[in-house]
Amino acid sequence: MLDKEFTYYESQKKQLFEKYPEKFIYIVENTVFGPFDTKEAALADALKEHEAGTFLLQQCLEEDQLMMRFHSRVSFSPHVQIH
């Protein structure tokens, strides 16, 4: 599903960090768009011409700064206890 974009990012992440340290970019196939100061700015720009799910939005971080985020449409109420 975004395998091509993720593979491209992984192969270029060192160069992308050197060029855009801690900035946000998005990738469509092997094309990089950006940089942007915030993920919201990157997302807004990407959605102007691309459908959600067709691009990889990524912050350019050093190897030891990498974070993993998972987005889901599931939400939990803070007042509900799960047993």
Backbone atoms as SQL, in Angstrom:
CREATE TABLE atoms (id INTEGER PRIMARY KEY, chain TEXT, resi INTEGER, resn TEXT, atom TEXT, x REAL, y REAL, z REAL);
INSERT INTO atoms VALUES
  (1, 'A', 1, 'MET', 'N', 0.822, -1.185, 0.000),
  (2, 'A', 1, 'MET', 'CA', 0.000, 0.000, 0.000),
  (3, 'A', 1, 'MET', 'C', 0.864, 1.246, 0.000),
  (4, 'A', 2, 'LEU', 'N', 1.796, 1.504, 0.655),
  (5, 'A', 2, 'LEU', 'CA', 2.741, 2.601, 0.461),
  (6, 'A', 2, 'LEU', 'C', 4.150, 2.038, 0.507),
  (7, 'A', 3, 'ASP', 'N', 4.251, 0.796, 0.098),
  (8, 'A', 3, 'ASP', 'CA', 5.541, 0.104, 0.152),
  (9, 'A', 3, 'ASP', 'C', 6.605, 0.823, -0.668),
  (10, 'A', 4, 'LYS', 'N', 6.229, 1.266, -1.850),
  (11, 'A', 4, 'LYS', 'CA', 7.182, 1.936, -2.739),
  (12, 'A', 4, 'LYS', 'C', 7.706, 3.217, -2.087),
  (13, 'A', 5, 'GLU', 'N', 6.788, 4.004, -1.514),
  (14, 'A', 5, 'GLU', 'CA', 7.175, 5.260, -0.873),
  (15, 'A', 5, 'GLU', 'C', 8.028, 5.012, 0.366),
  (16, 'A', 6, 'PHE', 'N', 7.647, 4.015, 1.165),
  (17, 'A', 6, 'PHE', 'CA', 8.413, 3.726, 2.376),
  (18, 'A', 6, 'PHE', 'C', 9.803, 3.201, 2.032),
  (19, 'A', 7, 'THR', 'N', 9.890, 2.339, 1.041),
  (20, 'A', 7, 'THR', 'CA', 11.188, 1.824, 0.599),
  (21, 'A', 7, 'THR', 'C', 12.072, 2.962, 0.113),
  (22, 'A', 8, 'TYR', 'N', 11.484, 3.888, -0.635),
  (23, 'A', 8, 'TYR', 'CA', 12.246, 5.041, -1.112),
  (24, 'A', 8, 'TYR', 'C', 12.732, 5.872, 0.078),
  (25, 'A', 9, 'TYR', 'N', 11.844, 6.154, 1.029),
  (26, 'A', 9, 'TYR', 'CA', 12.237, 6.931, 2.209),
  (27, 'A', 9, 'TYR', 'C', 13.379, 6.235, 2.951),
  (28, 'A', 10, 'GLU', 'N', 13.244, 4.946, 3.193),
  (29, 'A', 10, 'GLU', 'CA', 14.276, 4.193, 3.914),
  (30, 'A', 10, 'GLU', 'C', 15.625, 4.277, 3.195),
  (31, 'A', 11, 'SER', 'N', 15.600, 4.229, 1.875),
  (32, 'A', 11, 'SER', 'CA', 16.860, 4.263, 1.121),
  (33, 'A', 11, 'SER', 'C', 17.475, 5.660, 1.077),
  (34, 'A', 12, 'GLN', 'N', 16.666, 6.686, 1.339),
  (35, 'A', 12, 'GLN', 'CA', 17.126, 8.073, 1.232),
  (36, 'A', 12, 'GLN', 'C', 17.117, 8.835, 2.554),
  (37, 'A', 13, 'LYS', 'N', 16.782, 8.181, 3.672),
  (38, 'A', 13, 'LYS', 'CA', 16.533, 8.926, 4.907),
  (39, 'A', 13, 'LYS', 'C', 17.731, 9.728, 5.406),
  (40, 'A', 14, 'LYS', 'N', 18.925, 9.233, 5.227),
  (41, 'A', 14, 'LYS', 'CA', 20.101, 9.993, 5.667),
  (42, 'A', 14, 'LYS', 'C', 20.226, 11.290, 4.870),
  (43, 'A', 15, 'GLN', 'N', 20.100, 11.202, 3.560),
  (44, 'A', 15, 'GLN', 'CA', 20.196, 12.386, 2.711),
  (45, 'A', 15, 'GLN', 'C', 19.035, 13.347, 2.973),
  (46, 'A', 16, 'LEU', 'N', 17.844, 12.796, 3.183),
  (47, 'A', 16, 'LEU', 'CA', 16.692, 13.648, 3.475),
  (48, 'A', 16, 'LEU', 'C', 16.859, 14.388, 4.787),
  (49, 'A', 17, 'PHE', 'N', 17.411, 13.713, 5.805),
  (50, 'A', 17, 'PHE', 'CA', 17.656, 14.387, 7.079),
  (51, 'A', 17, 'PHE', 'C', 18.693, 15.501, 6.913),
  (52, 'A', 18, 'GLU', 'N', 19.739, 15.226, 6.147),
  (53, 'A', 18, 'GLU', 'CA', 20.768, 16.250, 5.928),
  (54, 'A', 18, 'GLU', 'C', 20.194, 17.474, 5.206),
  (55, 'A', 19, 'LYS', 'N', 19.270, 17.238, 4.300),
  (56, 'A', 19, 'LYS', 'CA', 18.689, 18.326, 3.517),
  (57, 'A', 19, 'LYS', 'C', 17.532, 19.023, 4.251),
  (58, 'A', 20, 'TYR', 'N', 16.735, 18.247, 4.994),
  (59, 'A', 20, 'TYR', 'CA', 15.534, 18.774, 5.662),
  (60, 'A', 20, 'TYR', 'C', 15.487, 18.357, 7.136),
  (61, 'A', 21, 'PRO', 'N', 16.464, 18.697, 7.949),
  (62, 'A', 21, 'PRO', 'CA', 16.486, 18.211, 9.338),
  (63, 'A', 21, 'PRO', 'C', 15.241, 18.606, 10.132),
  (64, 'A', 22, 'GLU', 'N', 14.561, 17.586, 10.630),
  (65, 'A', 22, 'GLU', 'CA', 13.376, 17.708, 11.487),
  (66, 'A', 22, 'GLU', 'C', 12.171, 18.356, 10.803),
  (67, 'A', 23, 'LYS', 'N', 12.238, 18.536, 9.495),
  (68, 'A', 23, 'LYS', 'CA', 11.108, 19.067, 8.727),
  (69, 'A', 23, 'LYS', 'C', 10.213, 17.908, 8.288),
  (70, 'A', 24, 'PHE', 'N', 9.030, 18.251, 7.836),
  (71, 'A', 24, 'PHE', 'CA', 8.092, 17.253, 7.328),
  (72, 'A', 24, 'PHE', 'C', 8.102, 17.281, 5.808),
  (73, 'A', 25, 'ILE', 'N', 7.979, 16.110, 5.220),
  (74, 'A', 25, 'ILE', 'CA', 7.894, 15.943, 3.778),
  (75, 'A', 25, 'ILE', 'C', 6.781, 14.950, 3.493),
  (76, 'A', 26, 'TYR', 'N', 6.384, 14.869, 2.230),
  (77, 'A', 26, 'TYR', 'CA', 5.560, 13.738, 1.828),
  (78, 'A', 26, 'TYR', 'C', 6.112, 13.210, 0.515),
  (79, 'A', 27, 'ILE', 'N', 5.885, 11.930, 0.317),
  (80, 'A', 27, 'ILE', 'CA', 6.449, 11.230, -0.841),
  (81, 'A', 27, 'ILE', 'C', 5.327, 10.567, -1.620),
  (82, 'A', 28, 'VAL', 'N', 5.336, 10.788, -2.926),
  (83, 'A', 28, 'VAL', 'CA', 4.430, 10.117, -3.853),
  (84, 'A', 28, 'VAL', 'C', 5.331, 9.401, -4.850),
  (85, 'A', 29, 'GLU', 'N', 5.244, 8.075, -4.864),
  (86, 'A', 29, 'GLU', 'CA', 6.151, 7.235, -5.628),
  (87, 'A', 29, 'GLU', 'C', 7.578, 7.602, -5.218),
  (88, 'A', 30, 'ASN', 'N', 8.408, 8.137, -6.106),
  (89, 'A', 30, 'ASN', 'CA', 9.775, 8.514, -5.729),
  (90, 'A', 30, 'ASN', 'C', 9.981, 10.023, -5.768),
  (91, 'A', 31, 'THR', 'N', 8.903, 10.779, -5.605),
  (92, 'A', 31, 'THR', 'CA', 8.986, 12.230, -5.630),
  (93, 'A', 31, 'THR', 'C', 8.756, 12.777, -4.227),
  (94, 'A', 32, 'VAL', 'N', 9.674, 13.630, -3.781),
  (95, 'A', 32, 'VAL', 'CA', 9.596, 14.236, -2.450),
  (96, 'A', 32, 'VAL', 'C', 9.024, 15.643, -2.572),
  (97, 'A', 33, 'PHE', 'N', 8.054, 15.965, -1.726),
  (98, 'A', 33, 'PHE', 'CA', 7.443, 17.288, -1.668),
  (99, 'A', 33, 'PHE', 'C', 7.745, 17.909, -0.309),
  (100, 'A', 34, 'GLY', 'N', 8.084, 19.174, -0.313),
  (101, 'A', 34, 'GLY', 'CA', 8.358, 19.861, 0.938),
  (102, 'A', 34, 'GLY', 'C', 9.651, 20.611, 0.832),
  (103, 'A', 35, 'PRO', 'N', 10.158, 21.073, 1.927),
  (104, 'A', 35, 'PRO', 'CA', 9.827, 20.711, 3.306),
  (105, 'A', 35, 'PRO', 'C', 8.727, 21.605, 3.884),
  (106, 'A', 36, 'PHE', 'N', 8.150, 21.133, 5.000),
  (107, 'A', 36, 'PHE', 'CA', 7.122, 21.844, 5.734),
  (108, 'A', 36, 'PHE', 'C', 7.516, 21.875, 7.208),
  (109, 'A', 37, 'ASP', 'N', 7.123, 22.945, 7.884),
  (110, 'A', 37, 'ASP', 'CA', 7.453, 23.078, 9.308),
  (111, 'A', 37, 'ASP', 'C', 6.586, 22.208, 10.203),
  (112, 'A', 38, 'THR', 'N', 5.360, 21.913, 9.750),
  (113, 'A', 38, 'THR', 'CA', 4.448, 21.106, 10.567),
  (114, 'A', 38, 'THR', 'C', 3.851, 19.982, 9.731),
  (115, 'A', 39, 'LYS', 'N', 3.410, 18.929, 10.413),
  (116, 'A', 39, 'LYS', 'CA', 2.764, 17.833, 9.692),
  (117, 'A', 39, 'LYS', 'C', 1.429, 18.288, 9.123),
  (118, 'A', 40, 'GLU', 'N', 0.764, 19.238, 9.816),
  (119, 'A', 40, 'GLU', 'CA', -0.506, 19.750, 9.323),
  (120, 'A', 40, 'GLU', 'C', -0.329, 20.487, 7.997),
  (121, 'A', 41, 'ALA', 'N', 0.745, 21.262, 7.882),
  (122, 'A', 41, 'ALA', 'CA', 1.026, 21.972, 6.632),
  (123, 'A', 41, 'ALA', 'C', 1.336, 20.990, 5.503),
  (124, 'A', 42, 'ALA', 'N', 2.103, 19.961, 5.819),
  (125, 'A', 42, 'ALA', 'CA', 2.434, 18.940, 4.814),
  (126, 'A', 42, 'ALA', 'C', 1.182, 18.200, 4.369),
  (127, 'A', 43, 'LEU', 'N', 0.340, 17.846, 5.323),
  (128, 'A', 43, 'LEU', 'CA', -0.893, 17.125, 5.001),
  (129, 'A', 43, 'LEU', 'C', -1.826, 17.983, 4.160),
  (130, 'A', 44, 'ALA', 'N', -1.994, 19.242, 4.522),
  (131, 'A', 44, 'ALA', 'CA', -2.867, 20.141, 3.761),
  (132, 'A', 44, 'ALA', 'C', -2.379, 20.274, 2.322),
  (133, 'A', 45, 'ASP', 'N', -1.076, 20.399, 2.137),
  (134, 'A', 45, 'ASP', 'CA', -0.524, 20.509, 0.790),
  (135, 'A', 45, 'ASP', 'C', -0.729, 19.220, 0.004),
  (136, 'A', 46, 'ALA', 'N', -0.476, 18.097, 0.644),
  (137, 'A', 46, 'ALA', 'CA', -0.618, 16.802, -0.033),
  (138, 'A', 46, 'ALA', 'C', -2.053, 16.575, -0.489),
  (139, 'A', 47, 'LEU', 'N', -3.011, 16.942, 0.356),
  (140, 'A', 47, 'LEU', 'CA', -4.416, 16.690, 0.029),
  (141, 'A', 47, 'LEU', 'C', -4.956, 17.598, -1.069),
  (142, 'A', 48, 'LYS', 'N', -4.204, 18.625, -1.434),
  (143, 'A', 48, 'LYS', 'CA', -4.625, 19.490, -2.543),
  (144, 'A', 48, 'LYS', 'C', -4.633, 18.730, -3.861),
  (145, 'A', 49, 'GLU', 'N', -3.685, 17.785, -4.025),
  (146, 'A', 49, 'GLU', 'CA', -3.558, 17.099, -5.310),
  (147, 'A', 49, 'GLU', 'C', -3.552, 15.572, -5.221),
  (148, 'A', 50, 'HIS', 'N', -3.552, 15.047, -3.996),
  (149, 'A', 50, 'HIS', 'CA', -3.457, 13.588, -3.837),
  (150, 'A', 50, 'HIS', 'C', -4.520, 13.103, -2.856),
  (151, 'A', 51, 'GLU', 'N', -5.048, 11.925, -3.107),
  (152, 'A', 51, 'GLU', 'CA', -6.025, 11.338, -2.207),
  (153, 'A', 51, 'GLU', 'C', -5.328, 10.805, -0.961),
  (154, 'A', 52, 'ALA', 'N', -6.027, 10.868, 0.158),
  (155, 'A', 52, 'ALA', 'CA', -5.500, 10.285, 1.391),
  (156, 'A', 52, 'ALA', 'C', -5.196, 8.812, 1.140),
  (157, 'A', 53, 'GLY', 'N', -4.082, 8.363, 1.664),
  (158, 'A', 53, 'GLY', 'CA', -3.674, 6.971, 1.476),
  (159, 'A', 53, 'GLY', 'C', -2.798, 6.745, 0.266),
  (160, 'A', 54, 'THR', 'N', -2.517, 7.812, -0.509),
  (161, 'A', 54, 'THR', 'CA', -1.689, 7.646, -1.707),
  (162, 'A', 54, 'THR', 'C', -0.325, 8.298, -1.558),
  (163, 'A', 55, 'PHE', 'N', -0.011, 8.777, -0.351),
  (164, 'A', 55, 'PHE', 'CA', 1.281, 9.416, -0.103),
  (165, 'A', 55, 'PHE', 'C', 1.756, 9.067, 1.302),
  (166, 'A', 56, 'LEU', 'N', 3.062, 9.148, 1.470),
  (167, 'A', 56, 'LEU', 'CA', 3.684, 8.896, 2.764),
  (168, 'A', 56, 'LEU', 'C', 4.110, 10.229, 3.350),
  (169, 'A', 57, 'LEU', 'N', 3.572, 10.568, 4.518),
  (170, 'A', 57, 'LEU', 'CA', 3.956, 11.790, 5.213),
  (171, 'A', 57, 'LEU', 'C', 4.975, 11.397, 6.276),
  (172, 'A', 58, 'GLN', 'N', 6.110, 12.085, 6.289),
  (173, 'A', 58, 'GLN', 'CA', 7.218, 11.665, 7.141),
  (174, 'A', 58, 'GLN', 'C', 7.972, 12.864, 7.678),
  (175, 'A', 59, 'GLN', 'N', 8.372, 12.796, 8.952),
  (176, 'A', 59, 'GLN', 'CA', 9.286, 13.793, 9.499),
  (177, 'A', 59, 'GLN', 'C', 10.700, 13.270, 9.292),
  (178, 'A', 60, 'CYS', 'N', 11.587, 14.143, 8.840),
  (179, 'A', 60, 'CYS', 'CA', 12.976, 13.757, 8.587),
  (180, 'A', 60, 'CYS', 'C', 13.752, 13.822, 9.895),
  (181, 'A', 61, 'LEU', 'N', 14.021, 12.664, 10.454),
  (182, 'A', 61, 'LEU', 'CA', 14.707, 12.554, 11.736),
  (183, 'A', 61, 'LEU', 'C', 15.972, 11.730, 11.593),
  (184, 'A', 62, 'GLU', 'N', 16.898, 11.959, 12.537),
  (185, 'A', 62, 'GLU', 'CA', 18.088, 11.117, 12.579),
  (186, 'A', 62, 'GLU', 'C', 17.671, 9.717, 12.990),
  (187, 'A', 63, 'GLU', 'N', 18.507, 8.771, 12.701),
  (188, 'A', 63, 'GLU', 'CA', 18.212, 7.366, 12.975),
  (189, 'A', 63, 'GLU', 'C', 17.789, 7.140, 14.429),
  (190, 'A', 64, 'ASP', 'N', 18.472, 7.752, 15.378),
  (191, 'A', 64, 'ASP', 'CA', 18.158, 7.508, 16.783),
  (192, 'A', 64, 'ASP', 'C', 16.960, 8.321, 17.278),
  (193, 'A', 65, 'GLN', 'N', 16.380, 9.145, 16.432),
  (194, 'A', 65, 'GLN', 'CA', 15.214, 9.932, 16.799),
  (195, 'A', 65, 'GLN', 'C', 13.925, 9.346, 16.229),
  (196, 'A', 66, 'LEU', 'N', 14.021, 8.263, 15.514),
  (197, 'A', 66, 'LEU', 'CA', 12.850, 7.742, 14.826),
  (198, 'A', 66, 'LEU', 'C', 11.744, 7.363, 15.803),
  (199, 'A', 67, 'MET', 'N', 10.523, 7.726, 15.429),
  (200, 'A', 67, 'MET', 'CA', 9.342, 7.406, 16.212),
  (201, 'A', 67, 'MET', 'C', 8.394, 6.615, 15.330),
  (202, 'A', 68, 'MET', 'N', 7.568, 5.807, 15.961),
  (203, 'A', 68, 'MET', 'CA', 6.537, 5.097, 15.221),
  (204, 'A', 68, 'MET', 'C', 5.192, 5.604, 15.699),
  (205, 'A', 69, 'ARG', 'N', 4.334, 5.965, 14.762),
  (206, 'A', 69, 'ARG', 'CA', 2.983, 6.404, 15.079),
  (207, 'A', 69, 'ARG', 'C', 2.025, 5.559, 14.269),
  (208, 'A', 70, 'PHE', 'N', 0.961, 5.161, 14.916),
  (209, 'A', 70, 'PHE', 'CA', -0.064, 4.390, 14.243),
  (210, 'A', 70, 'PHE', 'C', -1.369, 5.158, 14.356),
  (211, 'A', 71, 'HIS', 'N', -2.002, 5.382, 13.231),
  (212, 'A', 71, 'HIS', 'CA', -3.259, 6.118, 13.218),
  (213, 'A', 71, 'HIS', 'C', -4.398, 5.148, 12.966),
  (214, 'A', 72, 'SER', 'N', -5.453, 5.325, 13.715),
  (215, 'A', 72, 'SER', 'CA', -6.603, 4.451, 13.600),
  (216, 'A', 72, 'SER', 'C', -7.868, 5.283, 13.690),
  (217, 'A', 73, 'ARG', 'N', -8.929, 4.775, 13.160),
  (218, 'A', 73, 'ARG', 'CA', -10.217, 5.451, 13.274),
  (219, 'A', 73, 'ARG', 'C', -10.928, 5.060, 14.563),
  (220, 'A', 74, 'VAL', 'N', -10.311, 4.230, 15.351),
  (221, 'A', 74, 'VAL', 'CA', -10.896, 3.797, 16.624),
  (222, 'A', 74, 'VAL', 'C', -10.585, 4.842, 17.674),
  (223, 'A', 75, 'SER', 'N', -11.580, 5.186, 18.471),
  (224, 'A', 75, 'SER', 'CA', -11.338, 6.108, 19.577),
  (225, 'A', 75, 'SER', 'C', -11.935, 5.527, 20.843),
  (226, 'A', 76, 'PHE', 'N', -11.348, 5.895, 21.945),
  (227, 'A', 76, 'PHE', 'CA', -11.797, 5.407, 23.234),
  (228, 'A', 76, 'PHE', 'C', -12.215, 6.578, 24.089),
  (229, 'A', 77, 'SER', 'N', -13.301, 6.413, 24.796),
  (230, 'A', 77, 'SER', 'CA', -13.747, 7.439, 25.728),
  (231, 'A', 77, 'SER', 'C', -12.933, 7.306, 27.001),
  (232, 'A', 78, 'PRO', 'N', -12.485, 8.415, 27.575),
  (233, 'A', 78, 'PRO', 'CA', -11.693, 8.327, 28.802),
  (234, 'A', 78, 'PRO', 'C', -12.505, 7.846, 29.994),
  (235, 'A', 79, 'HIS', 'N', -13.831, 7.784, 29.844),
  (236, 'A', 79, 'HIS', 'CA', -14.686, 7.385, 30.954),
  (237, 'A', 79, 'HIS', 'C', -15.109, 5.914, 30.876),
  (238, 'A', 80, 'VAL', 'N', -14.674, 5.218, 29.868),
  (239, 'A', 80, 'VAL', 'CA', -15.022, 3.818, 29.707),
  (240, 'A', 80, 'VAL', 'C', -13.882, 2.963, 30.176),
  (241, 'A', 81, 'GLN', 'N', -14.181, 1.999, 31.012),
  (242, 'A', 81, 'GLN', 'CA', -13.143, 1.095, 31.486),
  (243, 'A', 81, 'GLN', 'C', -13.182, -0.183, 30.656),
  (244, 'A', 82, 'ILE', 'N', -12.030, -0.588, 30.210),
  (245, 'A', 82, 'ILE', 'CA', -11.912, -1.808, 29.415),
  (246, 'A', 82, 'ILE', 'C', -11.357, -2.892, 30.326),
  (247, 'A', 83, 'HIS', 'N', -12.057, -4.038, 30.393),
  (248, 'A', 83, 'HIS', 'CA', -11.627, -5.141, 31.263),
  (249, 'A', 83, 'HIS', 'C', -11.051, -6.256, 30.449);
